[in-house]
Every structure is written in C-alpha cells, then in structure tokens.
Amino acid sequence: MVSLLEALAVEVPDKPGSLQAVADLLGRNNINLDNCSGFVAQNRAILIIEVHPLAEARTVLEQQGFRLLTQEEMLRL
C-alpha cells in the first residue's frame, strides 16, 4: 500500500545537533515530530520532517529563522 504524506523540508546547518535543535524547538511548541530523515545535497543539509500540526510547525520554524524548501526546490536538488 502506498500513501502520500505532507512533510516539511528544512534546511539546517550540516553539523551535529541540528536535528536536536529542530526537535527541541518543535517540542517546546507542543508540535509532535512523527518521523524524519535527512540528507546532504549541493553542500546543503536537509531534514524531511513529518509533523503534527504541520501549519503550526511551518510558522514556528520560519519564525526561528529556519529556511523551508518548496517542492520545486526539492526537485532541483
């Protein structure tokens, strides 16, 4: 079975602790991090995160200066 899930692509520093910084920020704002994966492409570290609620997570991350990638940007990596 296959299903589509909405997720956020977050650009983070390529260094230890970046995932923890995102997870801690979400946790402090009562946002559940359901799943995540990450990769480095073109010298950019990207986290793909499934969160609930998604809209609130987007707002919190952007307010703290994290850059969220669009679907088009992800396809160009």
C-alpha positions as CSV (number, residue, x, y, z in Angstrom):
1,M,0.0,0.0,0.0
2,V,1.2,3.5,-0.8
3,S,0.1,6.8,0.6
4,L,1.2,10.4,0.3
5,L,2.1,12.4,3.4
6,E,2.7,16.0,3.8
7,A,6.1,16.9,5.1
8,L,8.4,19.9,5.5
9,A,11.9,20.2,4.1
10,V,14.0,22.2,6.4
11,E,17.5,23.4,5.6
12,V,19.7,23.1,8.6
13,P,23.4,23.6,9.4
14,D,25.4,20.5,8.4
15,K,26.8,19.8,11.9
16,P,26.0,17.6,14.9
17,G,23.0,18.8,16.9
18,S,21.0,20.3,14.0
19,L,18.2,17.7,14.2
20,Q,18.1,18.1,18.0
21,A,17.7,21.9,17.6
22,V,14.7,21.4,15.3
23,A,13.2,18.7,17.6
24,D,13.6,20.8,20.7
25,L,12.0,23.8,19.1
26,L,9.0,21.8,17.9
27,G,8.7,20.1,21.3
28,R,8.7,23.5,23.2
29,N,5.8,24.5,21.0
30,N,3.8,21.3,21.6
31,I,4.4,20.1,18.0
32,N,4.8,16.3,17.6
33,L,7.7,15.2,15.3
34,D,6.3,12.0,13.8
35,N,9.1,11.0,11.5
36,C,12.2,12.4,9.9
37,S,15.0,11.7,7.5
38,G,17.9,13.8,6.2
39,F,20.5,14.1,3.5
40,V,23.1,16.5,2.2
41,A,23.0,17.7,-1.4
42,Q,24.9,20.5,-3.0
43,N,26.5,21.3,0.3
44,R,23.1,21.8,2.0
45,A,21.8,19.7,4.8
46,I,18.1,19.0,4.5
47,L,15.7,17.4,7.0
48,I,12.4,16.0,5.8
49,I,10.1,16.0,8.8
50,E,6.6,14.7,9.3
51,V,4.9,16.8,12.0
52,H,1.5,17.4,13.5
53,P,0.2,20.1,13.2
54,L,2.0,20.9,10.0
55,A,0.9,24.6,9.6
56,E,2.0,25.5,13.1
57,A,5.3,23.8,12.6
58,R,5.9,25.8,9.5
59,T,5.2,29.0,11.3
60,V,7.4,28.2,14.3
61,L,10.3,27.1,12.1
62,E,10.2,30.2,9.9
63,Q,9.9,32.5,12.9
64,Q,13.1,31.0,14.3
65,G,14.9,31.6,11.0
66,F,14.9,28.1,9.5
67,R,14.5,28.0,5.8
68,L,11.8,25.7,4.4
69,L,12.2,24.5,0.9
70,T,9.4,24.3,-1.6
71,Q,8.6,21.2,-3.6
72,E,10.1,22.8,-6.7
73,E,13.4,23.5,-4.8
74,M,13.5,19.9,-3.6
75,L,13.1,18.6,-7.2
76,R,16.0,20.6,-8.3
77,L,18.4,19.2,-5.7
